[in-house]
Amino acid sequence: MDHILKNISTNNLTIGVVGIGRIGLPTALCFAEKGFLTIGIDINTKLVDEINSGVYPLKDEPEFDKIFEKVIANNQFSSTNDVSSSLSKCDIIILSLPTPMDQNNIPNYSALLSVGKNLHDFIKSGTLVIVESTVEPGFIENELIQVIEGNDNRHKRNYDFSIVACPETANPGEILSDFKKLPRLIGGINNTASEITSNLYKHVFGVDTLLLPNCKTANAAKLTANVFRDVNIAFVNELSLLFEKMDIDILKVLDACDRKYNFQTHYPGAGVGGPCLPVNSYQYLNTARKTSDNVLRIIEIAREINENMPRHTVELLTDALNEIGKSIKDCSIGILGISYKPNVADIQLSPAKDIIEILDKLGAKIKIYDPYYKSQNCFSYVVDSSLSDTVDNSDALILVTAHDEFKKIDIKSITQKMKTPVFIDTRGIIDMDLAKNTGIIFRGIGRGFSK
Ligand SMILES: NC(=O)c1ccc[n+]([C@@H]2O[C@H](COP(=O)([O-])OP(=O)(O)OC[C@H]3O[C@@H](n4cnc5c(N)ncnc54)[C@H](O)[C@@H]3O)[C@@H](O)[C@H]2O)c1
């Protein structure tokens, strides 16, 4: 890999990024902007065509659009679905492939394993492979490397190729700023590969790097940071159920705790979704199952608590409707927000899906508004094109995602347009005193309410 080390500072290397989605495309754009010839490789032909015709696809990562225009115009970046011819041109291959889980919550690494076979067939000698995808500790060492080596001794690890884990830790919606400030976790199968990757990422992103002893430690670091959040959110979700019965507002409690220097605030809500946190907890549970007889009990219980929050949200709704002698059946219920987190267009594993399914079974008439999905078909419903379409004449509203647009809601005027002023706030964005003074029938997760 001497040629890689020598050519980093002059950008005289070809970089292939396999998987140019939410994480892979911004990564590829940064390499191209720095001056490396960069190829985005993806099986999604529509995405590839869109990119090559100059259409920037990640509308909710707006800061990258200018970089995109620049690197497309100066031919530093192009994309393709021709895996075979492109991989053999690359000095460095970055894998940013999806690592979802199946219906039984078992992690699915089929994209990485299938590209691993392509790497076996097509890489040139001396290639550096960097795995940015989030995988379980041990997956690279025990599964991926074997697939790249194959049975025919064509490529030998450490001689013909090296592999490094550099799990991505950026947050959707904030990717550009995270790329520039978060230290990179780097753990390779040999020290040279780790050092080269460290040089490369410092050069491209201008960030600090943390060199870890091997791939599995880097992958464990990534998982631990995310699962920490899943577990702590479960903690405040569980407290929420208690506080609601005691008329204690969890936001007041958390605000007070936050004054202590060693407290780290997490907020309760309708559930924990997205492609990362829930999957990462199940990745750890899977690792524990394969490695020992012990399950990771805290993580298992945290998942159970967080997965119950959509059901609890519907219980709050039922309770609020009871107050005015209504039941969910045949009521018009407006869902405000379906993204799993604020201000991004991403509904992967969103708790909104579970809430909608439960309400559906209970016979509710559902309407949805989300500024990121206007007029699109989501969860078997067409999302309304305006907030008022969802609000007007509804029996109840459930705020599921704290998009900025909803933070500006004037609760008084909005509830005046409803048939009955029932409002369930799962994200703590409504001032409870204000809500009570306006005479609305309000419930919030962990907010406590005296009737
Ligand atoms: N989205 C996030 O918030 C985030 C943050 C940090 C890390 N990650 C991790 O980064 C990885 C990528 O996540 P993402 O959100 O960018 O996924 P994504 O679904 O947005 O993008 C993945 C891309 O890979 C392509 N792809 C799938 N199979 C392929 C194959 N066999 N060959 C070539 N291309 C293929 C898809 O078409 C898609 O464009 C995952 O491991 C994820 O856990 C995601």
PDBQT file of the ligand as one rigid body, heavy atoms in Angstrom, charges set to zero:
ROOT
HETATM    1  N1  LIG A 501     -28.258   7.004   8.016  1.00  0.00    +0.000 N 
HETATM    2  C1  LIG A 501     -27.627   7.233   9.157  1.00  0.00    +0.000 C 
HETATM    3  O1  LIG A 501     -28.071   7.990   9.994  1.00  0.00    +0.000 OA
HETATM    4  C2  LIG A 501     -26.322   6.563   9.464  1.00  0.00    +0.000 A 
HETATM    5  C3  LIG A 501     -25.424   7.169  10.337  1.00  0.00    +0.000 A 
HETATM    6  C4  LIG A 501     -24.221   6.537  10.608  1.00  0.00    +0.000 A 
HETATM    7  C5  LIG A 501     -23.962   5.288  10.043  1.00  0.00    +0.000 A 
HETATM    8  N2  LIG A 501     -24.881   4.711   9.232  1.00  0.00    +0.000 N 
HETATM    9  C6  LIG A 501     -24.565   3.410   8.664  1.00  0.00    +0.000 C 
HETATM   10  O2  LIG A 501     -24.075   3.633   7.349  1.00  0.00    +0.000 OA
HETATM   11  C7  LIG A 501     -24.454   2.526   6.513  1.00  0.00    +0.000 C 
HETATM   12  C8  LIG A 501     -25.195   3.071   5.299  1.00  0.00    +0.000 C 
HETATM   13  O3  LIG A 501     -26.378   3.662   5.767  1.00  0.00    +0.000 OA
HETATM   14  P1  LIG A 501     -27.213   4.690   4.887  1.00  0.00    +0.000 P 
HETATM   15  O4  LIG A 501     -28.173   5.335   5.822  1.00  0.00    +0.000 OA
HETATM   16  O5  LIG A 501     -26.321   5.547   4.079  1.00  0.00    +0.000 OA
HETATM   17  O6  LIG A 501     -28.001   3.693   3.921  1.00  0.00    +0.000 OA
HETATM   18  P2  LIG A 501     -28.845   4.071   2.638  1.00  0.00    +0.000 P 
HETATM   19  O7  LIG A 501     -29.902   3.036   2.551  1.00  0.00    +0.000 OA
HETATM   20  O8  LIG A 501     -29.231   5.511   2.645  1.00  0.00    +0.000 OA
HETATM   21  O9  LIG A 501     -27.807   3.871   1.446  1.00  0.00    +0.000 OA
HETATM   22  C9  LIG A 501     -27.291   2.633   1.104  1.00  0.00    +0.000 C 
HETATM   23  C10 LIG A 501     -27.073   2.582  -0.398  1.00  0.00    +0.000 C 
HETATM   24  O10 LIG A 501     -26.490   1.322  -0.712  1.00  0.00    +0.000 OA
HETATM   25  C11 LIG A 501     -27.039   0.845  -1.935  1.00  0.00    +0.000 C 
HETATM   26  N3  LIG A 501     -26.870  -0.605  -2.021  1.00  0.00    +0.000 N 
HETATM   27  C12 LIG A 501     -27.572  -1.573  -1.383  1.00  0.00    +0.000 A 
HETATM   28  N4  LIG A 501     -27.091  -2.796  -1.709  1.00  0.00    +0.000 NA
HETATM   29  C13 LIG A 501     -26.069  -2.586  -2.589  1.00  0.00    +0.000 A 
HETATM   30  C14 LIG A 501     -25.180  -3.437  -3.284  1.00  0.00    +0.000 A 
HETATM   31  N5  LIG A 501     -25.241  -4.755  -3.143  1.00  0.00    +0.000 N 
HETATM   32  N6  LIG A 501     -24.262  -2.873  -4.101  1.00  0.00    +0.000 NA
HETATM   33  C15 LIG A 501     -24.188  -1.527  -4.262  1.00  0.00    +0.000 A 
HETATM   34  N7  LIG A 501     -25.023  -0.664  -3.630  1.00  0.00    +0.000 NA
HETATM   35  C16 LIG A 501     -25.936  -1.189  -2.791  1.00  0.00    +0.000 A 
HETATM   36  C17 LIG A 501     -28.486   1.289  -1.867  1.00  0.00    +0.000 C 
HETATM   37  O11 LIG A 501     -29.068   1.331  -3.152  1.00  0.00    +0.000 OA
HETATM   38  C18 LIG A 501     -28.365   2.671  -1.204  1.00  0.00    +0.000 C 
HETATM   39  O12 LIG A 501     -28.259   3.696  -2.159  1.00  0.00    +0.000 OA
HETATM   40  C19 LIG A 501     -25.285   1.589   7.388  1.00  0.00    +0.000 C 
HETATM   41  O13 LIG A 501     -24.474   0.587   7.928  1.00  0.00    +0.000 OA
HETATM   42  C20 LIG A 501     -25.770   2.502   8.498  1.00  0.00    +0.000 C 
HETATM   43  O14 LIG A 501     -26.020   1.789   9.697  1.00  0.00    +0.000 OA
HETATM   44  C21 LIG A 501     -26.038   5.334   8.895  1.00  0.00    +0.000 A 
ENDROOT
TORSDOF 0
